[in-house]
Amino acid sequence: MDGGSKNFGKDGLPVLVVRLPDHEQLNMRLRRLLIGQSQTVPDQVSNQPHGQSYFDNRWLSRANLHKSDEPDIRRLVKFAELIANQALRSDPSRAVSVVSMWCIVGKPGLKGRRHNHGGRVSGSYYVDAGSSGAQDGGSLQFYADRDNAQPSHSIEPESGALYLFPSRLEHSVSRYDGTDPRVVIGLNMK
């Protein structure tokens, strides 16, 4: 697969981690675009039908980012679809495509409560992971066992990495206390 990939965890947690080739220049442009939007476009309080948000202390875009004519967004959509369909070994007549895509610009204190998504495949692309690490938090956490309140796996996100997983897999984000903005693009595919 393009960009190098791996399944996370020895126990086969179904999370595919793929680094986007030559992501540095792309991420600089995406960061500038998305941070700019966060400063000029009102926060979308929620993209959920029930109006609740799973995330605190962030700016949220509308969930139609995948419809953008912006070439860098189009490149990311095509890349995510290609990788997902390769991983699923999809018959072209049953190929998945992005049906919703949004951006979260996280601020210090960002936290994402445990949730899952609709669709077949979901993902997070880290345009800028900020200053994640032991002292700043912000880990992407997964729950292999729905009955266990504690995450079974924790990933320290990296800029330029796309994390794809089954939409039904519950996940959360630990509190992020880094001072640098964290820019993440989320997506769902059907």
Buried (B, 14 or more C-beta within 10 A) or exposed (E): EEBEBEEBBEEEBBBBBBBBEEBEEBBEBBBEBBBEBBEEEEEBEBBEEEEEBBBBEBBBBBBEBBEBEEEBBEEBBEBBBBBBBBBBEBEEEEEBBBBBBBBBBBBBEBBBEBEBBEBBBBBBBBBBBBBBEEEBBBBBBBBBEEEEEEBBBEBBBEBBBBBBBEBEBBBBBBBBBBEBBBBBBBBBBE
